[in-house]
Amino acid sequence: MPSTVLITGCSSGIGAAAVRHFAAQGWNVAATLRHPAQARFEQGAGCVQAFALDVTDQASVDAAVAQALARFGRIDVLINNAGYGLFGPFETAAPEVIRRQFATNVEGVFGVTRAVLPGMRAQGGGVIINVASLTGLVAMPLYSVYAASKYAVVGFSESLSHELAPLGIRVKVFAPGAVNTDFSGRSLVRTFEGDGGPYAASIAKAQAAFAGNRGDGGAASSPEALAQALFGAATDGSAQVRYVVGADAQEVMRMRQQIGEEALLAGVRQRFGLAA
């Protein structure tokens, strides 16, 4: 019987690529997204089925998990991929904007995880992979609220890995660097209007630096490469919890070890033109 993966945030990018990759390996795929009609992958061909799921609506989460279980019988792997970026100065982030960021990036992970746990406990095992970000390990400028949400995902995943280990459920956190997706376009929300007022110069410098990294591909990873890495994390059978993925992310973590925190943070400010 094929294994089954449930993936959130499958409308595009990493999520859609993961659907295609797992399906190509012969897995059953419960691909979830808010609007299944917008799916960018083939479905209905036996192993892939799209389900409507909004991670900010627990009733929607519970219904989608129940439908996936009815369709495939079990969920062996959960990939909590749904999320979005919030860019801009913290001072300009309205409380409702901050609440929405955490409702999606953090509480959404909580809700979907809670929904699949009874089934995983009953079957005696499973794998949960929470997609964080390099920014959840080393925060980038003008992503303070987004970084806070991803740091929360990292901490949640590491602690949860301990409490679920006796139940045969492995928890992993996936921290990619830059990705060639529309993260900086359609899915990116800004905390500010206009040019950002007193932060305008810093915003312009940061945007130029990020664009330069993604521009012609740069050090950014493709969604397909990250989908392959997700499959590896799901199937390697190891107790490894943290996966830092992408050449740029691995280089940042290597530098942290070699030069220390203070020098690394100073280097980040210099790179983004924000040094005092």
Backbone bond lengths (Angstrom), bond angles and torsions (degrees), N, CA, C in turn:
res aa  C-N    CA-C-N  psi(-1)  N-CA   C-N-CA  omega(-1)  CA-C   N-CA-C  phi
1 M - - - 1.462 - - 1.514 108.95 -
2 P 1.338 119.20 127.83 1.465 120.69 -178.70 1.521 111.61 -63.02
3 S 1.319 115.94 149.70 1.456 120.84 172.86 1.520 109.17 -73.80
4 T 1.327 115.24 158.85 1.462 120.68 -177.62 1.521 110.17 -124.12
5 V 1.329 116.14 134.72 1.459 122.56 175.06 1.521 108.81 -118.48
6 L 1.317 116.42 138.09 1.465 122.31 171.00 1.518 107.11 -109.25
7 I 1.314 116.43 126.40 1.463 122.29 -176.40 1.522 108.67 -122.85
8 T 1.323 117.47 132.19 1.460 120.74 175.10 1.528 109.84 -98.52
9 G 1.319 115.46 158.48 1.470 120.26 177.25 1.513 112.90 68.43
10 C 1.336 116.99 50.56 1.467 120.84 -173.09 1.526 114.01 -99.29
11 S 1.312 118.28 14.58 1.468 119.34 -176.45 1.518 112.31 -69.08
12 S 1.335 117.11 -27.82 1.467 120.40 -178.46 1.528 108.82 -166.23
13 G 1.331 115.94 -174.87 1.460 121.14 170.99 1.511 114.97 58.54
14 I 1.339 115.37 -137.63 1.458 121.41 -175.61 1.523 111.09 -59.90
15 G 1.341 116.65 -42.44 1.453 119.99 -177.42 1.514 112.73 -60.85
16 A 1.337 116.85 -48.66 1.469 120.28 -179.90 1.526 110.87 -64.54
17 A 1.342 116.60 -39.38 1.465 119.69 178.34 1.523 111.07 -65.18
18 A 1.333 117.16 -37.15 1.460 120.52 178.78 1.529 111.14 -66.53
19 V 1.327 116.81 -37.82 1.468 119.99 176.41 1.522 109.64 -57.08
20 R 1.330 115.50 -49.83 1.464 119.93 -177.52 1.524 111.64 -64.15
21 H 1.341 116.88 -39.99 1.467 119.73 -176.18 1.532 111.19 -69.77
22 F 1.319 117.30 -46.52 1.466 119.14 179.72 1.527 110.85 -63.38
23 A 1.329 116.11 -40.30 1.469 119.23 178.51 1.525 111.03 -62.29
24 A 1.334 116.31 -38.91 1.463 120.40 179.85 1.525 111.98 -64.98
25 Q 1.343 116.48 -23.50 1.468 120.49 178.21 1.531 111.57 -89.65
26 G 1.336 116.81 6.23 1.452 120.49 176.27 1.517 115.35 89.03
27 W 1.342 117.12 12.19 1.454 120.47 179.92 1.526 111.21 -83.45
28 N 1.332 115.71 153.88 1.455 121.46 163.78 1.527 107.51 -77.49
29 V 1.320 116.96 136.21 1.461 120.73 -176.71 1.522 110.09 -126.90
30 A 1.330 116.12 117.52 1.459 122.40 170.05 1.525 105.94 -93.57
31 A 1.319 115.71 98.63 1.461 122.21 -175.33 1.520 108.72 -93.97
32 T 1.329 117.50 117.22 1.451 119.60 -175.22 1.522 111.12 -112.65
33 L 1.308 114.81 142.91 1.460 123.10 178.90 1.518 107.75 -162.34
34 R 1.304 116.80 161.07 1.465 119.35 -175.89 1.527 111.80 -64.87
35 H 1.333 116.93 -36.82 1.458 121.01 -175.99 1.533 109.11 -128.59
36 P 1.336 118.50 91.68 1.469 121.37 -177.00 1.519 113.87 -56.11
37 A 1.319 118.19 -26.25 1.465 120.20 179.26 1.521 111.95 -64.29
38 Q 1.344 116.61 -18.94 1.463 120.63 -179.46 1.530 112.66 -92.42
39 A 1.309 117.57 8.73 1.463 121.09 -177.08 1.520 111.47 -59.19
40 R 1.339 115.19 137.94 1.462 121.72 178.54 1.523 110.55 -108.15
41 F 1.311 116.35 41.12 1.461 121.54 178.38 1.520 107.68 -151.11
42 E 1.326 114.61 159.43 1.463 120.14 179.50 1.525 109.63 -76.59
43 Q 1.323 116.69 139.85 1.453 120.53 176.61 1.518 109.56 -140.06
44 G 1.311 114.23 170.50 1.453 119.65 179.94 1.514 113.56 80.02
45 A 1.350 116.79 2.98 1.464 120.75 -179.35 1.518 110.10 -98.75
46 G 1.311 115.68 44.03 1.458 119.42 174.80 1.503 114.58 97.79
47 C 1.332 117.81 -61.76 1.459 118.68 -168.81 1.517 114.35 -105.56
48 V 1.321 120.07 -9.43 1.462 121.86 -177.89 1.522 110.09 -117.90
49 Q 1.321 115.42 126.43 1.457 120.95 176.65 1.524 108.94 -135.09
50 A 1.320 117.00 129.74 1.462 121.74 178.21 1.514 110.34 -91.24
51 F 1.335 115.82 141.18 1.460 122.34 177.88 1.521 108.94 -131.10
52 A 1.315 116.80 141.88 1.466 121.18 176.66 1.519 109.38 -73.34
53 L 1.322 116.18 127.06 1.465 120.75 179.27 1.521 109.02 -151.31
54 D 1.312 115.71 125.89 1.461 123.47 173.64 1.516 106.77 -113.78
55 V 1.316 117.40 113.11 1.466 120.28 -173.72 1.518 113.02 -64.87
56 T 1.336 118.35 -15.66 1.467 121.03 178.46 1.530 112.32 -89.46
57 D 1.324 117.19 2.09 1.465 122.56 -178.55 1.525 108.27 -125.43
58 Q 1.339 117.22 103.56 1.460 119.87 -173.61 1.520 112.64 -62.73
59 A 1.337 117.82 -32.91 1.464 119.74 177.30 1.523 110.32 -62.95
60 S 1.334 116.16 -39.16 1.465 121.28 177.26 1.522 110.71 -65.30
61 V 1.321 116.48 -41.98 1.464 121.27 178.28 1.525 110.59 -60.57
62 D 1.330 116.17 -51.30 1.459 120.47 -177.28 1.528 111.38 -61.42
63 A 1.334 116.41 -39.69 1.467 119.82 -179.89 1.523 110.99 -65.89
64 A 1.330 117.06 -43.09 1.466 120.04 -178.61 1.519 111.33 -65.49
65 V 1.332 117.45 -41.33 1.467 120.37 178.55 1.527 109.93 -64.43
66 A 1.328 117.42 -41.93 1.468 120.58 178.32 1.528 110.84 -63.07
67 Q 1.320 117.26 -40.81 1.465 120.73 178.84 1.525 111.53 -65.92
68 A 1.338 116.28 -39.74 1.462 119.64 178.61 1.524 110.98 -65.03
69 L 1.330 116.35 -41.05 1.463 119.88 178.43 1.525 111.03 -65.92
70 A 1.331 116.71 -38.51 1.467 119.77 177.93 1.517 111.01 -65.51
71 R 1.332 116.13 -35.34 1.471 120.72 -177.38 1.527 112.01 -77.39
72 F 1.339 116.95 -43.45 1.464 120.09 -171.75 1.526 114.40 -112.51
73 G 1.329 118.13 -12.95 1.457 120.37 175.77 1.506 115.67 91.60
74 R 1.337 117.49 -26.61 1.461 121.44 -177.92 1.530 109.58 -163.21
75 I 1.319 115.20 163.07 1.470 121.53 173.01 1.519 106.29 -126.23
76 D 1.323 116.20 112.80 1.465 121.06 -178.89 1.520 112.20 -88.18
77 V 1.326 116.29 -33.15 1.461 121.69 -177.87 1.521 109.31 -135.57
78 L 1.313 115.87 133.86 1.468 122.37 171.69 1.516 108.08 -112.73
79 I 1.329 116.64 129.66 1.463 121.01 173.24 1.525 107.89 -117.01
80 N 1.323 115.46 106.99 1.462 121.84 177.10 1.529 108.31 -83.50
81 N 1.329 115.10 91.89 1.455 121.12 -175.08 1.534 113.03 -106.53
82 A 1.331 117.90 -21.45 1.465 120.58 -174.75 1.526 111.11 -60.75
83 G 1.318 115.99 136.67 1.455 120.91 178.74 1.512 109.89 169.50
84 Y 1.307 116.37 171.66 1.459 120.35 177.60 1.514 109.43 -150.19
85 G 1.330 115.77 163.78 1.450 121.40 -178.82 1.521 111.90 -94.06
86 L 1.312 116.13 145.02 1.465 122.68 174.24 1.520 107.22 -122.95
87 F 1.328 115.64 115.30 1.465 121.43 -173.22 1.520 109.99 -114.01
88 G 1.316 115.78 137.13 1.451 119.76 173.64 1.522 112.19 136.64
89 P 1.332 116.70 170.82 1.461 120.69 -178.86 1.522 112.33 -63.22
90 F 1.313 115.50 141.55 1.459 120.00 177.64 1.520 111.24 -59.51
91 E 1.328 117.36 -39.39 1.461 121.01 -176.59 1.524 112.51 -58.06
92 T 1.316 116.75 -28.91 1.464 120.62 -177.20 1.528 113.02 -94.40
93 A 1.333 117.88 2.09 1.462 121.95 -178.42 1.526 109.84 -85.97
94 A 1.319 116.82 110.52 1.461 121.43 178.87 1.526 110.01 -66.55
95 P 1.331 117.38 150.96 1.477 120.10 -178.99 1.522 113.45 -54.01
96 E 1.333 117.85 -38.95 1.463 119.13 -179.06 1.526 111.69 -68.44
97 V 1.335 116.73 -30.73 1.461 120.72 176.90 1.533 110.03 -68.44
98 I 1.315 116.41 -40.63 1.463 120.94 177.79 1.521 110.59 -65.92
99 R 1.338 116.43 -42.42 1.469 119.41 179.00 1.518 111.47 -61.31
100 R 1.340 116.58 -40.49 1.467 119.35 179.81 1.528 110.81 -64.88
101 Q 1.347 116.85 -39.57 1.457 119.41 179.03 1.519 111.26 -60.57
102 F 1.323 117.00 -45.14 1.462 119.95 -179.44 1.523 112.09 -73.75
103 A 1.330 117.33 -32.63 1.462 119.79 177.66 1.520 111.14 -61.24
104 T 1.325 116.76 -37.11 1.464 120.80 -179.63 1.522 112.03 -83.85
105 N 1.324 116.20 -55.46 1.470 120.39 -170.14 1.517 114.33 -76.41
106 V 1.329 117.57 -26.16 1.467 120.13 -176.27 1.530 111.29 -114.49
107 E 1.341 116.51 -59.91 1.458 118.90 -177.87 1.528 111.65 -63.93
108 G 1.336 116.65 -30.23 1.457 119.60 175.53 1.519 112.01 -62.83
109 V 1.324 116.52 -41.07 1.467 121.15 176.33 1.530 110.10 -62.80
110 F 1.340 115.50 -43.21 1.468 119.44 178.58 1.532 110.83 -58.91
111 G 1.332 115.66 -48.61 1.460 120.26 -173.13 1.516 113.54 -65.13
112 V 1.331 117.09 -43.85 1.465 119.93 -179.46 1.533 110.12 -69.51
113 T 1.315 115.88 -40.00 1.473 119.41 178.37 1.520 110.72 -60.84
114 R 1.323 116.27 -45.85 1.465 120.06 179.66 1.529 111.05 -60.19
115 A 1.323 116.61 -36.53 1.460 120.52 -177.04 1.524 113.03 -69.68
116 V 1.339 118.29 -31.95 1.472 119.67 -177.72 1.522 112.91 -91.09
117 L 1.322 117.62 -15.63 1.464 118.95 -173.91 1.527 114.40 -62.06
118 P 1.329 120.62 -41.38 1.472 117.80 179.70 1.522 113.19 -56.96
119 G 1.333 116.56 -41.71 1.459 119.73 178.92 1.513 112.52 -66.36
120 M 1.321 117.28 -41.47 1.461 120.54 179.03 1.526 110.78 -65.26
121 R 1.333 116.72 -40.03 1.471 119.40 177.42 1.516 110.43 -62.61
122 A 1.322 116.25 -43.29 1.467 120.28 -177.32 1.522 112.04 -64.74
123 Q 1.331 116.89 -34.96 1.467 119.18 -178.91 1.524 112.24 -88.92
124 G 1.328 116.67 -3.91 1.458 121.32 174.04 1.504 115.68 82.83
125 G 1.334 118.22 19.37 1.462 119.01 176.98 1.509 112.95 167.21
126 G 1.320 114.37 172.13 1.453 121.85 178.73 1.513 109.83 163.06
127 V 1.297 114.97 174.49 1.466 121.43 178.72 1.525 108.25 -130.32
128 I 1.323 116.12 132.82 1.456 122.23 175.51 1.524 107.37 -118.06
129 I 1.335 116.41 123.12 1.461 121.42 178.61 1.523 108.20 -117.70
130 N 1.324 115.91 118.89 1.457 121.47 178.83 1.526 109.32 -102.91
131 V 1.320 116.11 121.57 1.462 120.44 -178.23 1.524 108.36 -83.36
132 A 1.322 115.99 114.06 1.462 122.48 176.29 1.525 107.47 -103.42
133 S 1.306 116.84 -123.96 1.460 121.84 -178.23 1.515 107.82 -174.35
134 L 1.332 116.29 157.86 1.463 119.11 168.75 1.520 109.86 -54.83
135 T 1.356 116.46 -33.17 1.458 121.07 179.77 1.527 111.48 -68.02
136 G 1.323 118.25 -9.36 1.453 121.80 171.57 1.513 112.60 -89.52
137 L 1.321 116.60 1.38 1.464 122.60 177.08 1.524 111.50 -121.75
138 V 1.331 116.19 -39.71 1.466 123.21 176.07 1.523 106.06 -134.99
139 A 1.311 117.38 109.21 1.464 120.70 -172.13 1.523 111.79 -73.04
140 M 1.330 114.72 136.66 1.450 121.98 177.43 1.535 110.30 -94.63
141 P 1.333 117.89 156.04 1.466 120.61 -178.32 1.523 112.73 -61.73
142 L 1.348 115.58 143.91 1.459 124.07 173.41 1.528 113.01 64.81
143 Y 1.318 115.71 20.63 1.458 121.70 172.52 1.532 109.75 -123.90
144 S 1.323 117.26 36.48 1.469 120.47 -171.30 1.519 112.42 -60.79
145 V 1.335 118.06 -45.71 1.462 120.04 -178.15 1.529 110.36 -72.41
146 Y 1.329 116.88 -42.32 1.466 120.85 176.40 1.526 110.14 -60.31
147 A 1.343 116.89 -44.93 1.467 120.50 179.27 1.523 110.58 -60.80
148 A 1.338 116.55 -41.15 1.461 119.74 178.59 1.522 110.80 -60.04
149 S 1.334 116.95 -40.22 1.472 120.12 179.85 1.522 111.05 -66.84
150 K 1.326 116.96 -39.20 1.460 119.45 -178.03 1.532 112.01 -77.83
151 Y 1.336 118.13 -32.59 1.459 120.01 171.35 1.529 109.15 -60.45
152 A 1.335 116.92 -38.74 1.457 120.58 178.18 1.523 111.29 -62.11
153 V 1.329 117.06 -41.10 1.460 121.31 178.84 1.530 110.70 -63.26
154 V 1.329 116.32 -41.45 1.469 120.15 178.74 1.523 110.25 -61.91
155 G 1.337 116.94 -49.63 1.458 120.46 -179.24 1.518 112.49 -62.58
156 F 1.323 116.26 -42.69 1.464 121.29 177.65 1.523 110.58 -58.99
157 S 1.328 116.62 -46.20 1.459 121.23 -176.05 1.526 111.33 -64.87
158 E 1.324 116.38 -43.72 1.460 118.91 -177.64 1.528 111.25 -66.62
159 S 1.337 117.01 -41.93 1.459 119.19 178.30 1.529 111.19 -67.51
160 L 1.337 116.54 -43.56 1.465 120.43 -179.19 1.522 111.54 -62.52
161 S 1.328 116.60 -31.28 1.467 119.19 179.97 1.524 111.14 -60.65
162 H 1.337 116.56 -33.09 1.466 120.01 179.55 1.527 110.77 -71.79
163 E 1.332 117.02 -45.81 1.463 118.89 -173.13 1.522 113.22 -74.67
164 L 1.341 117.31 -23.00 1.458 119.54 -179.40 1.526 113.36 -95.55
165 A 1.331 117.11 -13.14 1.467 119.85 -179.60 1.524 112.95 -55.81
166 P 1.344 119.88 -43.02 1.476 119.17 179.72 1.522 113.02 -63.95
167 L 1.342 117.61 -16.61 1.461 121.41 -179.81 1.522 112.05 -95.17
168 G 1.324 116.20 3.65 1.460 120.05 179.59 1.505 114.34 80.30
169 I 1.334 117.31 13.50 1.465 122.36 -179.11 1.519 108.53 -105.93
170 R 1.321 115.88 121.98 1.462 121.10 179.90 1.530 109.87 -96.93
171 V 1.315 115.55 137.40 1.465 121.90 179.37 1.512 108.51 -117.96
172 K 1.323 115.46 132.40 1.457 121.39 -177.95 1.528 109.11 -131.40
173 V 1.321 116.28 150.71 1.458 120.75 176.31 1.522 107.99 -121.89
174 F 1.313 115.56 132.24 1.461 124.51 -170.43 1.522 107.15 -111.09
175 A 1.333 117.17 118.36 1.460 121.26 -174.07 1.530 110.76 -122.02
176 P 1.336 117.01 87.20 1.467 119.49 178.35 1.527 111.95 -82.08
177 G 1.318 114.90 157.75 1.459 120.22 171.49 1.518 109.40 -86.32
178 A 1.333 116.60 -141.41 1.465 120.86 -179.01 1.529 109.91 -64.74
179 V 1.331 114.68 143.32 1.463 121.01 -177.82 1.524 108.99 -129.61
180 N 1.321 116.27 139.00 1.466 120.76 177.02 1.527 109.85 -79.20
181 T 1.340 115.91 75.18 1.458 122.30 176.74 1.519 107.17 -133.61
182 D 1.352 115.92 -170.69 1.461 120.03 177.60 1.520 111.41 -90.71
183 F 1.346 117.08 24.52 1.464 121.44 -179.77 1.527 110.99 -53.02
184 S 1.328 116.90 -39.27 1.461 120.31 -178.34 1.523 112.29 -89.30
185 G 1.342 115.97 2.91 1.454 119.32 -179.18 1.500 111.68 -115.51
186 R 1.346 116.38 -106.56 1.458 122.13 -173.66 1.513 113.34 -57.20
187 S 1.343 117.57 -39.09 1.457 119.86 -172.55 1.530 113.13 -89.51
188 L 1.327 118.20 -3.18 1.460 121.04 -178.05 1.522 110.00 -90.70
189 V 1.328 116.18 127.86 1.460 122.36 177.39 1.518 108.16 -106.88
190 R 1.312 116.66 142.89 1.464 121.53 -179.21 1.521 111.15 -106.92
191 T 1.316 115.35 146.96 1.464 120.37 179.10 1.524 111.79 -85.04
192 F 1.312 117.99 -7.79 1.463 121.78 -170.46 1.516 111.19 -128.74
193 E 1.316 115.21 163.72 1.458 122.04 173.02 1.518 108.59 -115.01
194 G 1.324 116.14 158.58 1.463 119.58 -179.08 1.513 111.16 65.89
195 D 1.323 115.79 -139.03 1.470 119.75 -177.67 1.522 113.12 -95.58
196 G 1.337 117.46 -0.74 1.459 120.20 178.89 1.507 114.48 96.40
197 G 1.335 117.28 5.61 1.465 120.76 175.32 1.512 113.32 57.36
198 P 1.345 118.18 -121.74 1.469 120.93 -176.63 1.526 113.73 -64.20
199 Y 1.341 116.44 -14.95 1.460 120.48 179.76 1.529 111.80 -100.60
200 A 1.314 117.68 7.39 1.462 121.80 -172.60 1.524 112.60 -55.42
201 A 1.317 117.20 -45.40 1.468 120.37 -177.40 1.531 110.80 -64.60
202 S 1.326 116.55 -43.48 1.464 120.28 179.74 1.524 110.93 -65.04
203 I 1.324 116.43 -40.29 1.461 120.57 179.04 1.524 110.57 -62.31
204 A 1.321 116.94 -45.35 1.461 120.56 -178.96 1.524 110.94 -62.60
205 K 1.337 117.42 -41.66 1.462 120.74 -179.94 1.535 111.00 -66.36
206 A 1.326 116.93 -42.55 1.462 120.29 -179.43 1.527 110.59 -66.00
207 Q 1.322 117.08 -42.80 1.457 120.14 179.61 1.523 111.04 -62.07
208 A 1.331 116.58 -40.44 1.469 120.31 178.59 1.521 111.00 -63.86
209 A 1.338 116.74 -40.01 1.461 120.55 -179.24 1.520 111.15 -67.36
210 F 1.337 116.87 -43.27 1.465 120.15 178.84 1.524 110.94 -65.55
211 A 1.333 116.38 -41.05 1.468 119.94 179.16 1.518 110.81 -63.14
212 G 1.313 116.72 -38.29 1.456 120.55 178.99 1.506 112.58 -65.26
213 N 1.333 116.51 -32.25 1.463 120.40 179.74 1.526 111.30 -74.47
214 R 1.366 116.48 -32.93 1.457 119.22 -178.01 1.513 111.37 -92.98
215 G 1.328 116.04 -40.59 1.452 124.12 -178.25 1.505 117.79 -5.26
216 D 1.305 117.96 -89.04 1.469 121.32 -176.94 1.526 110.87 -99.30
217 G 1.307 116.40 22.77 1.465 120.20 -178.13 1.501 110.00 112.86
218 G 1.345 117.20 -44.15 1.451 121.85 176.37 1.511 112.06 46.23
219 A 1.337 114.26 -134.76 1.460 119.79 178.52 1.520 111.40 -92.14
220 A 1.324 117.38 4.73 1.459 120.60 -176.30 1.526 111.32 -70.55
221 S 1.332 114.99 146.76 1.460 121.46 177.29 1.523 110.02 -90.32
222 S 1.315 116.83 151.84 1.458 120.48 175.32 1.523 109.27 -81.57
223 P 1.344 117.89 153.35 1.468 119.84 174.89 1.525 111.66 -56.77
224 E 1.329 116.97 -35.13 1.461 120.25 -178.93 1.531 111.38 -65.62
225 A 1.347 116.65 -39.97 1.462 119.65 178.21 1.523 110.72 -65.12
226 L 1.329 116.50 -39.07 1.456 119.44 179.16 1.526 111.73 -70.95
227 A 1.330 116.88 -33.87 1.462 119.77 175.82 1.524 110.39 -62.74
228 Q 1.325 116.18 -40.82 1.465 120.44 177.48 1.528 110.41 -63.15
229 A 1.342 116.67 -40.74 1.462 120.52 178.65 1.531 111.39 -67.03
230 L 1.328 116.89 -36.72 1.460 119.90 175.86 1.527 110.71 -62.46
231 F 1.324 116.64 -42.47 1.460 120.17 178.45 1.526 110.14 -61.82
232 G 1.335 115.92 -40.94 1.456 119.28 177.67 1.520 112.21 -61.47
233 A 1.335 116.87 -43.48 1.464 120.60 178.98 1.524 111.16 -63.96
234 A 1.333 116.12 -36.66 1.463 120.61 -178.50 1.519 112.66 -70.59
235 T 1.312 117.16 -26.57 1.469 120.20 -169.58 1.527 114.06 -117.95
236 D 1.349 118.67 1.13 1.466 118.12 -174.47 1.522 113.39 -76.02
237 G 1.325 117.69 -10.96 1.467 120.56 175.78 1.512 114.31 69.58
238 S 1.324 117.67 9.86 1.460 120.71 -174.41 1.523 111.77 -93.80
239 A 1.326 114.95 169.08 1.461 121.76 175.18 1.528 111.31 -91.17
240 Q 1.333 117.30 6.63 1.462 120.32 179.00 1.523 109.73 -59.25
241 V 1.319 116.36 135.47 1.464 121.21 -177.89 1.520 111.49 -105.62
242 R 1.313 118.83 -44.09 1.468 121.88 -173.82 1.529 110.66 -103.86
243 Y 1.322 115.66 126.83 1.464 122.23 177.99 1.527 108.30 -120.14
244 V 1.323 116.41 109.42 1.467 121.85 175.29 1.516 106.54 -95.28
245 V 1.331 116.78 118.98 1.462 121.26 -167.09 1.521 110.80 -123.59
246 G 1.330 115.26 135.60 1.454 121.73 179.98 1.514 110.76 107.80
247 A 1.324 116.02 141.53 1.467 120.24 -177.15 1.512 111.72 -59.73
248 D 1.339 117.78 -39.77 1.456 120.32 -178.11 1.526 111.28 -67.28
249 A 1.334 116.81 -42.68 1.459 120.61 179.81 1.524 111.03 -64.81
250 Q 1.307 116.60 -42.48 1.458 120.22 -179.77 1.531 111.14 -66.03
251 E 1.341 116.84 -35.22 1.457 120.01 177.97 1.525 111.04 -67.00
252 V 1.325 117.63 -40.73 1.467 120.59 178.03 1.524 110.55 -61.82
253 M 1.328 117.23 -43.62 1.461 119.77 -179.49 1.530 111.45 -68.51
254 R 1.340 116.01 -34.00 1.464 119.02 176.11 1.528 110.29 -65.14
255 M 1.323 116.48 -41.94 1.468 120.50 178.69 1.529 111.37 -64.10
256 R 1.325 116.74 -37.15 1.468 119.54 178.57 1.523 110.13 -58.97
257 Q 1.333 116.55 -41.71 1.453 120.23 -179.54 1.526 111.13 -70.15
258 Q 1.324 117.12 -37.81 1.459 120.80 -173.66 1.525 113.43 -79.20
259 I 1.337 116.67 -41.77 1.474 118.72 -172.43 1.523 113.51 -110.04
260 G 1.340 117.57 -10.33 1.457 120.68 177.48 1.525 113.10 90.11
261 E 1.334 114.39 166.17 1.461 120.85 -174.39 1.522 112.88 -63.66
262 E 1.317 117.22 -47.29 1.471 120.12 -174.37 1.519 111.53 -61.40
263 A 1.318 116.50 -46.12 1.460 120.21 -179.77 1.527 111.17 -67.73
264 L 1.334 117.08 -36.62 1.459 119.85 179.25 1.527 110.86 -64.08
265 L 1.326 116.97 -46.27 1.461 120.17 -179.33 1.527 111.14 -65.20
266 A 1.334 116.91 -37.29 1.464 119.82 175.72 1.526 110.46 -63.39
267 G 1.330 116.14 -38.45 1.458 120.41 178.37 1.520 112.14 -66.04
268 V 1.333 117.48 -36.63 1.458 121.01 176.73 1.523 110.11 -62.42
269 R 1.345 116.81 -45.79 1.465 119.67 179.36 1.525 111.21 -61.77
270 Q 1.313 115.83 -40.84 1.464 119.60 179.91 1.522 111.20 -65.06
271 R 1.304 116.40 -42.84 1.460 120.97 -178.70 1.527 111.15 -60.15
272 F 1.333 116.00 -37.18 1.460 120.24 -177.21 1.531 112.39 -95.93
273 G 1.330 116.04 11.40 1.459 119.98 176.46 1.505 113.75 68.32
274 L 1.330 116.97 29.71 1.462 120.55 -174.72 1.523 112.10 -114.60
275 A 1.322 117.27 11.57 1.461 120.02 179.68 1.515 109.56 -67.01
276 A 1.352 116.59 142.49 1.467 121.52 -179.22 1.520 110.41 -66.86
